[in-house]
C-alpha cells in the first residue's frame, strides 16, 4: 500500500491502517513500515467488532475497506490471511479511481 500511496492521494483517497493494539505498538508498526499514511490504534478492538473481524482458528481477520466522504462503506473484503491486503492494493486503487 505504501508504494501506491501517492496514487491513492491523487485519486482523492486516504489510506489508514487500524491495529487492534496499543498506541505504542501502532507507533512501532508505523515506524517499521515507514508508513506514509496514518497507523491508528484500536486497543479495545471496537472497529474490529463493528466490522465483524473475529479471529478464525487463532488468526485475526483483516479487511480492506473503502469508506466514502459521507461515511458510507462502498467496498469491504474480509480476509483471514493478513497478507491479502497487499495483493488487493491495485484492486482498491481501481475502486477509488472510479
N, C-alpha and C positions, 0 to 999 in steps of 0.2 A: 504494500500500500504506500509506503514511503516514497518509492520510486515514481509512483504515479500521482503523488500529492499535488504537484503543480497543475497537472491536467484536471484533477478534481476541482481545484480552486478556480481554474479558468472556466469550468462548467458551472460555477456558482455553488459548489458543494463544499462542505467541511467534513473532513474525516475526524472521528472521535473513537477512541478506544476506551472501553469501560471495563475495569478489572474489579472483580468481586473480592477485593483485598484492601489492605490498609493503604493510607496515603503514602507512607514511606515506601511500600512495595511498588506502588504505581509510579512514584518518582524514579526509583531504581530501574524499573522496566523501561520508562521513557528514556532515561539516560543510556541504558544498554542498547536500545534500538536507535538512539539518536533521532527520535521521532520528530518529524517536522509538524506534527499535529498534537493536539491535547490528548493526554492519557489521564483519565479520570478514575477516582476511587469510589467504590460502592461496597464498603465493608459489611453492610447489612444485607447485601445482595438483593436490594429492592428491585432493581432493574431486571436482574436475572429471574426473580419470582414473577414479576409482572409479565415478562415475555415467555414464561413457562420454560425456562432453560434449566431444567433439573438435571442432576447428574444421571448418567446412564452407565451402569456397571462400573461405577467409580470414576468415570471420566466426565468432566464438566462439559456440558453442551455449550456451544457458542452460536452466534448468529451474525449474519451480515444484514444490516437494516438500512433502508433509505427512508428518512422522515422528511416530509416537505416543510416549507416555511410556516405552515399552519399547524404543524404538529401531527399531521396525518401520516401513518405508516403506509408507504407506497410499495415497499418491497421488503420481504423478510425471508431469509433462508436459514433455517436452523441446521446445525451440524454437530456430530459427536467428535469428529476429528478437528482439533484446533488449527490445523494447517490448511483447512479447506478455504478459509477466507483469503489466503494468499493466491489460491488458484482462481478465485472469483473476482479478483481485482478488475480485470478488463470487463467482465460482465457487469459489475457495479458501475464502472465508468460509463459504459454504453447506456445504462439505465438512467443516469443523471444527465447525460448529454441530450436526451430527447424530451 
